């Protein structure tokens, strides 16, 4: 895939933005992790071809057949995706999957249903690969509702288990999630051969294609990528055409981002050599979403090399911003006991403890017992977010 600079209409001299970023030493290319350099004890995940995927599935079925003949009790060993098998690697700054396995047995009443459902998912994925088409997670569920019973607790986890069982990323098994992600701004690309110019997507942006293997030939003259937690904030930025005043690409996962949005962010950051800034709600859940973008999620730790963007910076809305930007008290929300408990739990995580600025902000959040949404900035004026808050943040290098 090629990527290069493309000129878009611009109202602000790009040299000014470049100088600001250079001063803060943020014009560094996103690191490409080499799987051969992984630390010990990490379950290996690699890109595989469609043919290799089918071959691995056929090998699983062959082994089960042989075990049935020889012992009568076939066993399927699946890498465990539980939180206890997730390892934070400080050097790579990623959450990675360990090498613990769990067993699903045909003759065990506690695992036989999952054993059977896992085989069904493998069969469906083999068919998708054989036909060279993609299927949604919802479609997988509807192929056998009686067996799966529930998508969230039935078929969805088994799809993730299948990817890790095959030692590859979910995109390589041709199963997609929904298209919650949106993008707008100074980037163009080919989507299955069709040109998409994200400066011409109106005030609502372009949906991020869940089939990320169709995205090629990224072109941009942006100086940074701005990731916003919520769609409402994204729409304000898109309608105000923030990317014309500050040359950037704007992305949202509309809350907790799906796999396609995270892959697309990493691809843009790496291939275009762009720094990434995040705007999240000032609460523990906003910071957790930032962690998912930057370090990966525990549930999908086996895909962190493909999904995580470790160079992401926390631009706002930080707890220290509430007083700094004079947000009225009636626009600040009291933290619940659950909020405070969540914040304290985050303080104990290693990936937080190695970030002193995160610790400082979390302590302030806990001490004040206050949180705020991005939209609370509108209390200072409907365009305060795009015309004062973000420009000030960027031009003063106020990120951590």
SULHU-V633579 format. One record per residue. RES is the residue in one small letter. PSI is psi in whole degrees, -180 to 180 (NA if undefined). OMEGA is omega in whole degrees, 0 to 359 (999 if undefined). Layout:
# SULHU-V633579
{{RES;PSI;OMEGA} {RES;PSI;OMEGA}}
This chain:
# SULHU-V633579
{{x;132;178} {x;157;174} {x;144;182} {x;173;180} {x;141;177} {x;136;182} {x;128;174} {x;161;176} {x;140;186} {x;136;179} {x;-19;182} {x;131;179} {x;125;183} {x;-27;180} {x;-34;180} {x;-46;180} {x;-43;180} {x;-40;182} {x;-41;178} {x;-46;181} {x;-38;179} {x;-42;180} {x;-35;181} {x;9;176} {x;49;183} {x;0;180} {x;54;180} {x;141;180} {x;140;176} {x;132;183} {x;136;173} {x;116;185} {x;134;178} {x;121;184} {x;-24;179} {x;-16;182} {x;14;181} {x;145;176} {x;162;179} {x;152;176} {x;12;180} {x;132;178} {x;127;186} {x;130;177} {x;133;182} {x;162;170} {x;137;173} {x;156;179} {x;167;177} {x;-44;180} {x;-41;179} {x;-37;177} {x;-46;178} {x;-40;181} {x;-42;181} {x;-38;177} {x;-44;179} {x;-36;179} {x;-38;177} {x;-47;179} {x;-38;180} {x;-43;180} {x;-41;179} {x;-40;179} {x;-46;180} {x;-44;179} {x;-37;179} {x;-43;180} {x;-44;187} {x;-40;186} {x;-22;183} {x;-3;181} {x;78;180} {x;143;180} {x;136;175} {x;119;177} {x;120;183} {x;130;176} {x;132;181} {x;131;177} {x;19;180} {x;159;181} {x;-30;181} {x;-15;180} {x;14;178} {x;130;184} {x;131;173} {x;118;177} {x;112;187} {x;-36;182} {x;-43;179} {x;-16;181} {x;48;181} {x;153;168} {x;123;186} {x;158;182} {x;132;178} {x;-168;187} {x;20;176} {x;143;181} {x;158;170} {x;156;183} {x;137;172} {x;119;187} {x;147;179} {x;-31;185} {x;15;179} {x;118;184} {x;-25;181} {x;-19;184} {x;-8;186} {x;-36;181} {x;-43;177} {x;-36;176} {x;-49;181} {x;-45;181} {x;-35;178} {x;-41;177} {x;-38;179} {x;-43;178} {x;-42;177} {x;-41;179} {x;-44;180} {x;-44;182} {x;-37;176} {x;-40;179} {x;-42;178} {x;-44;180} {x;-41;181} {x;-40;180} {x;-9;182} {x;49;177} {x;167;178} {x;149;174} {x;149;178} {x;162;177} {x;-35;179} {x;-39;179} {x;-40;178} {x;-45;179} {x;-44;184} {x;-9;176} {x;-22;181} {x;68;183} {x;-39;182} {x;-36;181} {x;-47;185} {x;-32;178} {x;-48;183} {x;134;183} {x;-49;186} {x;-37;182} {x;-13;183} {x;-80;188} {x;-37;184} {x;-51;179} {x;-32;180} {x;-29;175} {x;-45;178} {x;-41;178} {x;-37;180} {x;-44;180} {x;-48;182} {x;-31;176} {x;-37;178} {x;-6;178} {x;38;182} {x;178;179} {x;156;182} {x;-31;179} {x;-28;182} {x;-7;176} {x;8;171} {x;31;175} {x;128;184} {x;158;173} {x;-168;180} {x;178;185} {x;57;181} {x;-24;185} {x;148;177} {x;146;178} {x;145;176} {x;156;176} {x;-155;196} {x;65;175} {x;144;172} {x;157;180} {x;169;174} {x;130;177} {x;100;184} {x;36;177} {x;-13;180} {x;134;181} {x;128;176} {x;118;176} {x;112;187} {x;0;170} {x;-6;183} {x;42;182} {x;22;177} {x;-152;183} {x;6;181} {x;-10;177} {x;179;181} {x;134;176} {x;138;176} {x;122;183} {x;124;177} {x;-19;177} {x;78;187} {x;-17;177} {x;-9;177} {x;-9;185} {x;123;180} {x;170;170} {x;54;176} {x;134;175} {x;139;183} {x;151;168} {x;19;179} {x;157;177} {x;-16;177} {x;167;176} {x;135;179} {x;117;179} {x;126;180} {x;141;185} {x;-46;192} {x;149;180} {x;-34;181} {x;-43;178} {x;-38;177} {x;-45;182} {x;-36;176} {x;-44;180} {x;-40;181} {x;-44;181} {x;-37;179} {x;-3;181} {x;51;180} {x;-33;183} {x;-15;176} {x;-34;180} {x;-36;177} {x;110;188} {x;101;185} {x;172;172} {x;133;183} {x;132;185} {x;143;172} {x;147;173} {x;8;181} {x;55;183} {x;-140;177} {x;119;188} {x;147;175} {x;178;184} {x;-44;183} {x;-42;180} {x;-41;180} {x;-39;176} {x;-44;183} {x;-41;178} {x;-48;181} {x;-41;180} {x;-45;180} {x;-45;182} {x;-44;183} {x;-52;187} {x;-28;180} {x;0;179} {x;51;184} {x;138;172} {x;159;185} {x;130;176} {x;145;182} {x;137;173} {x;112;183} {x;163;171} {x;149;178} {x;76;176} {x;169;183} {x;-30;183} {x;-34;175} {x;-42;179} {x;-33;178} {x;-38;177} {x;-40;175} {x;-42;178} {x;-40;179} {x;-44;177} {x;-42;189} {x;-44;187} {x;-18;185} {x;170;179} {x;155;179} {x;-37;182} {x;-32;181} {x;37;183} {x;-25;179} {x;-16;181} {x;11;187} {x;-35;180} {x;-31;184} {x;-25;190} {x;-27;190} {x;148;178} {x;83;189} {x;-16;181} {x;7;182} {x;139;181} {x;144;180} {x;102;181} {x;-41;181} {x;-175;347} {x;116;183} {x;153;179} {x;-35;180} {x;-17;179} {x;-23;187} {x;-43;176} {x;-38;183} {x;-36;181} {x;17;171} {x;49;175} {x;129;181} {x;149;181} {x;-35;182} {x;-5;175} {x;-2;176} {x;142;184} {x;142;177} {x;137;177} {x;137;176} {x;170;176} {x;-36;179} {x;-40;177} {x;-48;182} {x;-41;178} {x;-42;179} {x;-42;179} {x;-42;180} {x;-37;178} {x;-39;179} {x;-35;180} {x;-24;182} {x;-12;181} {x;139;181} {x;-39;183} {x;-18;173} {x;-43;183} {x;-27;179} {x;1;178} {x;88;185} {x;-35;180} {x;-34;175} {x;-45;180} {x;-45;180} {x;-44;181} {x;-40;178} {x;-40;177} {x;-42;179} {x;-41;179} {x;-44;181} {x;-42;182} {x;-42;182} {x;-21;183} {x;36;180} {x;146;174} {x;168;181} {x;146;175} {x;160;176} {x;-39;184} {x;-16;178} {x;-21;178} {x;-22;179} {x;-16;177} {x;-20;178} {x;3;182} {x;144;188} {x;-28;180} {x;13;179} {x;-39;181} {x;-48;186} {x;-26;187} {x;-16;180} {x;-54;186} {x;-59;182} {x;-46;177} {x;-41;179} {x;-45;179} {x;-47;183} {x;-45;185} {x;-20;177} {x;1;180} {x;36;185} {x;75;176} {x;162;178} {x;NA;999}}
